Amino acid sequence: QGYPASVQEAAGPLLKSLDVDTARQKARLTELEPVLSGGDAPRGREVFFGKKAACAACHTVQGEGGRVGPDLSRIGSVRTPHDLLEAVVFPSASFARGYEPYTITTKNGRFYTGIIARENAEAIDLVTGDRAEVWLPRSAIDTIDRGQVSIMPQGFDALLSRQELADVLAFLQSRR
């Protein structure tokens, strides 16, 4: 509302597709709500730190794990169980402040995607998904684009069994 009719008309198909995506996501979360109970936190810890889910490759809990994603040591005290489910199933739905993904293109045509760990007037320190740090002098940077898709892969609800998903969520809920 408040936009010219031509803009509203042009935006119509996009808005309709977003509504479909939102409805599909809501339906999937509703379907998965049973995993919010019946999980076992100690088993969830094993899944979290194990190779199958590999959550600890990016996330830290109590000083153990990676630093590409947010520290989850106290996540159970700041996020509801439903929020945790949404974050695991649809990681691009929202980003924790300071963990927005960026793609940096250098003047020689190389692309780097990751989280900005530090920056100053001379350079940007980017932490990539494989936990490598790339120090990029600003003089070598052509473009910096903020991403709309999380570095965290989508599809953990398909990768993990329902019980494993319930266990990981119980583990995250226990982090207080």
Secondary structure in CASP SS format (residue, H / E / C, confidence):
PFRMAT SS
TARGET T0000
AUTHOR 0000-0000-0000
METHOD secondary structure of the structure
MODEL  1
Q C 1.00
G C 1.00
Y C 1.00
P C 1.00
A H 1.00
S H 1.00
V H 1.00
Q H 1.00
E H 1.00
A H 1.00
A H 1.00
G H 1.00
P H 1.00
L H 1.00
L H 1.00
K H 1.00
S H 1.00
L H 1.00
D H 1.00
V H 1.00
D H 1.00
T H 1.00
A H 1.00
R H 1.00
Q H 1.00
K H 1.00
A H 1.00
R H 1.00
L H 1.00
T H 1.00
E H 1.00
L H 1.00
E H 1.00
P H 1.00
V H 1.00
L H 1.00
S C 1.00
G C 1.00
G C 1.00
D C 1.00
A H 1.00
P H 1.00
R H 1.00
G H 1.00
R H 1.00
E H 1.00
V H 1.00
F H 1.00
F H 1.00
G C 1.00
K C 1.00
K C 1.00
A C 1.00
A C 1.00
C H 1.00
A H 1.00
A H 1.00
C C 1.00
H C 1.00
T E 1.00
V E 1.00
Q C 1.00
G C 1.00
E E 1.00
G E 1.00
G C 1.00
R C 1.00
V C 1.00
G C 1.00
P C 1.00
D C 1.00
L C 1.00
S C 1.00
R C 1.00
I H 1.00
G H 1.00
S H 1.00
V H 1.00
R C 1.00
T C 1.00
P H 1.00
H H 1.00
D H 1.00
L H 1.00
L H 1.00
E H 1.00
A H 1.00
V H 1.00
V H 1.00
F C 1.00
P H 1.00
S H 1.00
A H 1.00
S C 1.00
F C 1.00
A C 1.00
R C 1.00
G C 1.00
Y C 1.00
E C 1.00
P E 1.00
Y E 1.00
T E 1.00
I E 1.00
T E 1.00
T E 1.00
K C 1.00
N C 1.00
G C 1.00
R C 1.00
F E 1.00
Y E 1.00
T E 1.00
G E 1.00
I E 1.00
I E 1.00
A E 1.00
R E 1.00
E E 1.00
N C 1.00
A C 1.00
E C 1.00
A E 1.00
I E 1.00
D E 1.00
L E 1.00
V E 1.00
T E 1.00
G C 1.00
D C 1.00
R C 1.00
A C 1.00
E E 1.00
V E 1.00
W E 1.00
L E 1.00
P E 1.00
R H 1.00
S H 1.00
A H 1.00
I E 1.00
D E 1.00
T E 1.00
I E 1.00
D E 1.00
R E 1.00
G C 1.00
Q C 1.00
V C 1.00
S C 1.00
I C 1.00
M C 1.00
P C 1.00
Q C 1.00
G C 1.00
F H 1.00
D H 1.00
A H 1.00
L H 1.00
L C 1.00
S C 1.00
R H 1.00
Q H 1.00
E H 1.00
L H 1.00
A H 1.00
D H 1.00
V H 1.00
L H 1.00
A H 1.00
F H 1.00
L H 1.00
Q H 1.00
S H 1.00
R C 1.00
R C 1.00
END
